Amino acid sequence: SSTRAENVLLERCDENNNGIMSFDLTQANQGLLTGQTLDIDISYYSTSEGALLENPSFLLPNQYENTIPYKQTVYARLENNNACYAVSEIRLQVNRRPEFTLNEEIIYCANTFPATITIQPVFNLDPARFYSNEWLPEGQTTPQLVTKLAGSHTLTVTDSATGFSNSETITIIEHDIAVIERVEIKDGSDLNSAVVTISGRGEFEYALS
């Protein structure tokens, strides 16, 4: 066959965290047709045999969701006026987003201000790849966050090669040391009781000693 074709790689970010994504197979056409000057018809098949035999049972739609997580190969048939044809591979690759976790929230003791706290995510990243980090609203670009600012803080980790990213948010909640405003003791014939009034932000536990 005088018609020739190039193999093509299509990549998507794993937005669903399961290795399955929808691919527009027509995005491979430019790569498949590299160097071609003729009017070429392109169709897509799930197997190379299906592409060779033009078996409609294996014909794929232009918008195709991979059935094998993360990596799958499908096939393109390039044909010139029903005469010469070629079969090429289209490799579908779903790239995992950078994996890390953050606690949902952490407590900052306001009485320690202006001391800072350090937020350390737990990373599960590919050591062979390079990543960039950005914390908002601070704008820090280190893996960990050093801050004394309460509120929501979002870390975005981006794969430098693919541009795919993942974001997680932690909330820093300000608490105060409890201040005892007054203590009211009530004497009873059988039981005594005390009412303690405190002030300060946060949730407090009471204990008798």
C-alpha positions as CSV (number, residue, x, y, z in Angstrom):
1,S,0.0,0.0,0.0
2,S,1.3,3.4,-0.9
3,T,-0.7,5.1,1.8
4,R,1.3,5.4,5.0
5,A,0.5,6.6,8.5
6,E,2.2,7.6,11.7
7,N,1.4,6.3,15.2
8,V,-0.1,9.0,17.5
9,L,-0.4,9.5,21.2
10,L,-3.5,11.1,22.7
11,E,-3.3,12.1,26.4
12,R,-5.9,13.2,28.9
13,C,-5.8,14.1,32.6
14,D,-7.4,11.6,34.9
15,E,-10.2,13.9,36.0
16,N,-12.3,11.0,37.3
17,N,-9.5,9.3,39.2
18,N,-10.3,5.9,37.7
19,G,-8.2,5.9,34.5
20,I,-11.2,6.2,32.2
21,M,-11.7,9.3,30.0
22,S,-13.4,10.3,26.8
23,F,-11.1,10.9,23.8
24,D,-11.9,12.8,20.6
25,L,-10.1,10.4,18.1
26,T,-10.2,13.0,15.4
27,Q,-7.6,14.9,17.3
28,A,-5.1,12.2,16.1
29,N,-5.8,13.0,12.5
30,Q,-3.2,15.7,12.0
31,G,-0.5,13.4,13.4
32,L,-1.8,10.4,11.4
33,L,-1.6,12.4,8.2
34,T,1.9,13.8,8.6
35,G,3.4,14.1,5.2
36,Q,0.3,13.1,3.3
37,T,-0.8,15.2,0.3
38,L,-3.8,13.1,-0.8
39,D,-7.4,13.1,0.3
40,I,-7.5,10.4,3.0
41,D,-10.5,8.9,4.7
42,I,-9.9,7.9,8.3
43,S,-11.9,5.5,10.4
44,Y,-11.2,4.1,13.9
45,Y,-11.3,0.5,15.2
46,S,-10.8,-1.3,18.5
47,T,-8.6,-4.0,17.0
48,S,-5.9,-4.0,14.2
49,E,-7.7,-7.0,12.6
50,G,-11.0,-5.0,12.6
51,A,-9.2,-2.1,10.9
52,L,-7.6,-4.4,8.3
53,L,-10.9,-6.1,7.4
54,E,-13.0,-3.0,7.8
55,N,-15.2,-5.0,10.2
56,P,-18.0,-2.8,11.4
57,S,-18.3,-4.8,14.6
58,F,-15.1,-3.1,15.7
59,L,-15.7,0.3,14.3
60,L,-15.4,3.1,16.9
61,P,-17.2,6.5,17.2
62,N,-15.2,9.7,16.9
63,Q,-15.8,10.3,20.6
64,Y,-14.6,7.2,22.4
65,E,-14.2,6.4,26.1
66,N,-11.3,4.0,26.8
67,T,-12.3,0.6,28.3
68,I,-8.9,-0.3,29.7
69,P,-7.8,2.1,32.5
70,Y,-4.9,4.5,31.9
71,K,-3.4,2.9,28.7
72,Q,-5.1,1.5,25.6
73,T,-4.3,1.2,21.9
74,V,-6.9,1.6,19.2
75,Y,-6.4,1.6,15.5
76,A,-6.9,4.1,12.6
77,R,-7.5,2.9,9.0
78,L,-6.4,5.5,6.4
79,E,-7.7,4.9,3.0
80,N,-7.2,6.7,-0.4
81,N,-10.3,6.4,-2.6
82,N,-10.9,2.8,-1.5
83,A,-7.6,1.8,-3.1
84,C,-4.5,2.1,-0.9
85,Y,-4.8,2.0,2.8
86,A,-2.7,1.8,6.0
87,V,-3.4,1.0,9.6
88,S,-1.8,3.0,12.4
89,E,-1.9,2.9,16.2
90,I,-3.5,5.5,18.3
91,R,-2.3,5.2,21.9
92,L,-4.7,6.5,24.5
93,Q,-3.1,7.5,27.7
94,V,-4.8,8.8,30.8
95,N,-2.2,10.4,33.1
96,R,-2.8,10.3,36.8
97,R,-3.1,13.7,38.4
98,P,-0.4,14.5,41.1
99,E,-1.5,12.6,44.2
100,F,-1.4,14.2,47.6
101,T,-3.6,14.7,50.7
102,L,-4.2,17.5,53.1
103,N,-6.1,17.5,56.4
104,E,-9.4,19.2,56.1
105,E,-8.6,21.6,58.9
106,I,-6.0,22.5,61.5
107,I,-6.1,24.7,64.7
108,Y,-4.0,27.8,65.1
109,C,-3.7,29.2,68.6
110,A,-4.2,32.9,68.3
111,N,-2.3,33.7,71.5
112,T,0.9,32.4,69.8
113,F,0.7,35.1,67.0
114,P,2.9,36.1,65.2
115,A,4.4,32.6,65.4
116,T,3.8,30.5,62.3
117,I,2.6,26.9,61.7
118,T,3.8,24.6,59.0
119,I,1.3,22.6,56.8
120,Q,2.9,19.5,55.4
121,P,0.9,17.5,52.8
122,V,1.4,13.8,52.3
123,F,2.7,13.3,48.8
124,N,2.4,10.2,46.6
125,L,4.3,11.5,43.5
126,D,6.3,9.8,40.8
127,P,9.9,10.5,41.8
128,A,10.9,10.4,38.1
129,R,8.8,13.4,37.3
130,F,9.0,17.1,38.1
131,Y,6.3,19.1,39.8
132,S,5.6,22.7,40.6
133,N,3.7,23.8,43.7
134,E,1.5,26.9,44.4
135,W,-0.2,27.8,47.7
136,L,-3.0,30.4,47.5
137,P,-3.7,33.0,48.8
138,E,0.0,33.3,50.0
139,G,1.6,32.5,46.6
140,Q,4.3,30.3,48.2
141,T,5.8,27.7,45.8
142,T,7.3,25.3,48.4
143,P,5.7,21.8,49.0
144,Q,4.9,22.8,52.6
145,L,3.1,26.0,53.7
146,V,4.5,28.2,56.5
147,T,1.8,30.7,57.6
148,K,0.1,32.5,60.4
149,L,-3.0,33.4,58.3
150,A,-6.3,31.8,59.2
151,G,-8.9,30.8,56.6
152,S,-8.8,28.5,53.5
153,H,-5.5,27.6,51.9
154,T,-5.3,25.8,48.6
155,L,-2.3,23.9,47.2
156,T,-2.1,23.2,43.5
157,V,0.5,20.7,42.3
158,T,1.2,20.6,38.6
159,D,3.1,18.0,36.5
160,S,5.7,20.1,34.7
161,A,5.7,17.8,31.6
162,T,2.0,17.4,31.0
163,G,0.5,20.5,32.7
164,F,-2.0,18.3,34.6
165,S,-2.7,19.4,38.1
166,N,-4.5,18.6,41.3
167,S,-5.7,20.9,44.1
168,E,-6.6,20.4,47.7
169,T,-7.7,22.8,50.4
170,I,-7.1,23.0,54.1
171,T,-8.8,25.4,56.6
172,I,-6.9,27.0,59.4
173,I,-9.2,27.8,62.3
174,E,-8.2,30.3,65.0
175,H,-8.7,29.4,68.6
176,D,-8.1,31.3,71.7
177,I,-7.0,30.2,75.2
178,A,-10.1,30.0,77.3
179,V,-10.4,32.9,79.7
180,I,-12.5,32.3,82.9
181,E,-14.7,35.4,83.3
182,R,-16.5,34.3,86.5
183,V,-17.3,31.3,88.7
184,E,-20.7,31.1,90.4
185,I,-21.0,28.5,93.2
186,K,-24.4,27.5,94.4
187,D,-24.7,25.8,97.7
188,G,-27.5,23.2,98.1
189,S,-28.6,21.0,100.9
190,D,-27.6,17.8,99.0
191,L,-25.5,19.0,96.1
192,N,-23.3,21.9,95.4
193,S,-22.9,23.2,91.8
194,A,-20.7,25.7,90.0
195,V,-21.3,27.7,86.9
196,V,-18.1,28.7,85.0
197,T,-18.4,31.4,82.4
198,I,-15.5,31.6,79.9
199,S,-14.7,33.6,76.8
200,G,-12.6,32.9,73.7
201,R,-13.0,31.4,70.3
202,G,-13.0,27.6,70.0
203,E,-14.5,24.5,71.6
204,F,-13.4,23.8,75.1
205,E,-13.4,20.8,77.5
206,Y,-14.0,21.1,81.2
207,A,-12.3,19.0,83.9
208,L,-12.3,19.0,87.7
209,S,-9.2,18.3,89.6
